[in-house]
């Protein structure tokens, strides 16, 4: 499996949003992380309105 191609800031944001250690984020399947990122972005967008 390829290493995740995400920035350190994105990894930290995901770890905080998922309430898991950063190491666990790096071992989470990519499709799950992408889904969570989409959810986070939608929440942030709705909070900006």
C-alpha positions in Angstrom: 0.0 0.0 0.0 1.3 3.5 -0.9 1.9 6.0 1.8 -0.7 8.7 2.0 -0.1 11.8 0.0 -1.4 14.3 2.5 0.2 17.3 4.1 1.1 17.4 7.7 -1.6 20.1 8.3 -4.2 17.8 6.8 -3.1 14.8 8.8 -3.3 16.9 12.0 -6.8 18.2 11.1 -8.0 14.7 10.4 -6.5 13.4 13.7 -8.3 16.1 15.6 -11.6 15.6 13.8 -11.5 11.9 14.1 -10.2 12.1 17.7 -7.5 9.5 17.0 -3.7 9.6 17.3 -1.8 11.0 14.2 -0.2 7.6 13.7 -3.6 6.0 13.3 -4.5 8.5 10.6 -1.5 7.5 8.6 -2.7 3.9 8.6 -6.3 4.6 7.8 -7.4 3.6 4.3 -7.3 6.6 1.9 -11.0 6.3 0.9 -12.1 6.8 4.5 -9.9 9.8 5.0 -11.2 11.4 1.8 -14.7 10.9 3.0 -13.9 12.5 6.4 -12.2 15.4 4.7 -15.3 16.1 2.6 -17.4 16.0 5.8 -15.1 18.4 7.6 -15.1 20.8 4.6 -18.9 20.8 4.4 -19.1 21.6 8.2 -16.6 24.4 7.9 -18.4 25.8 4.8 -21.8 25.7 6.6 -20.3 27.5 9.7 -18.9 30.3 7.5 -22.4 31.1 6.1 
